[in-house]
Structures are given as C-alpha cells and as structure tokens.
Amino acid sequence: MNYTNSFGKFDVYGQAKWDYEYRDSYGINTTVYSQNASWYSHIGYNKRYYLDLALVGSGTSLLAPGHKWAFSPTVSAAWVLSEEKMLN
C-alpha cells in the first residue's frame, strides 16, 4: 500500500507492506514460517530538508522460543545544501 501527496511546501510518501512465507521441505522439522511487516515514510520540506522513518518487524519459526521476532526502527535526515540560497 502506497501513499503520496504534497501539502504546500511539504512532500509526503508512505508505504506499508506485509509478507508471509511458508516452506515445507519434506522431512522431519523442515517446515518454516516467516512474516515481515514494515512501514516506511519520507517527508520533505521545501525540496531542501528530508526525514525518513522506517519500522520493520520480522519473525520466523527458525529461531528459538522467545526470540522469534525482531523489531528494527530506522531514522535518517538529509539537508540538500545545493538548494540553499546562500550557496547559489
């Protein structure tokens, strides 16, 4: 699912995603389940300043009980100096 829009000087993009996988290789204890859920957003202001946020949750049946899920947050920021008036 994607979302894109502009509000005055703001540009906004968002994405949500969910994956599910089931594998069964014939044999004993070979069934694997895995799931991933993620959310990503990108916010820009005046074509100069940007902020990205991402949240990812991943799980698999391969890991030990109590450790089957992991959560990974990510944040980044950018400043486009070439768009600043003082440098033009």
C-alpha positions in Angstrom: 0.0 0.0 0.0 1.5 3.4 -1.0 0.6 7.0 -0.3 2.0 10.1 -2.0 0.8 13.7 -1.6 2.0 17.3 -1.4 0.8 20.0 1.1 2.2 23.4 0.3 6.0 23.1 0.8 5.7 19.5 2.2 6.1 16.3 0.2 4.9 13.1 1.9 5.4 9.5 0.9 4.4 6.4 2.9 4.4 2.7 2.3 3.1 -0.3 4.3 4.0 -3.8 3.5 3.3 -7.3 4.8 4.9 -10.6 3.7 4.2 -14.1 4.7 6.1 -17.2 3.7 5.5 -20.9 4.2 8.0 -23.5 3.2 7.9 -27.3 3.7 10.8 -29.4 2.6 9.7 -33.0 3.0 11.2 -34.4 6.2 11.2 -34.0 9.9 11.2 -30.5 11.4 11.6 -28.8 8.0 8.5 -26.5 8.0 9.4 -22.8 8.1 7.1 -19.9 8.6 8.2 -16.3 8.3 6.5 -12.9 8.4 7.6 -9.4 7.8 5.7 -6.2 8.4 7.1 -2.8 7.5 6.2 0.8 7.4 8.3 3.5 5.6 7.7 7.2 5.4 9.5 10.0 3.6 8.8 13.7 4.4 10.4 16.5 2.5 10.2 20.2 3.2 10.8 22.9 0.6 12.9 20.5 -1.5 15.8 21.0 1.0 15.1 19.1 4.2 14.2 15.4 4.4 13.3 13.0 7.1 12.9 9.2 6.6 11.4 6.8 9.1 11.1 3.1 8.8 9.8 0.4 11.2 10.3 -3.3 10.4 9.1 -6.3 12.4 10.3 -9.7 11.3 9.5 -13.2 12.6 10.5 -16.7 11.8 9.9 -20.2 13.2 13.6 -21.0 12.7 14.6 -19.1 15.8 14.5 -20.2 19.5 11.3 -19.6 21.5 11.2 -16.1 22.9 13.5 -14.8 20.1 11.3 -15.4 17.1 10.5 -11.7 16.4 12.8 -8.8 15.9 12.0 -5.1 15.6 14.2 -2.7 13.6 13.5 1.1 13.7 15.4 3.4 11.3 15.7 7.2 11.1 17.6 9.3 8.7 17.8 13.0 7.9 19.2 15.0 4.9 19.9 18.6 4.1 20.4 19.5 0.4 23.0 22.3 0.6 22.8 23.0 -3.1 19.2 24.2 -2.7 20.2 26.9 -0.1 20.1 30.5 -1.3 23.4 31.3 0.4 25.3 28.9 -1.9 23.7 29.9 -5.2 
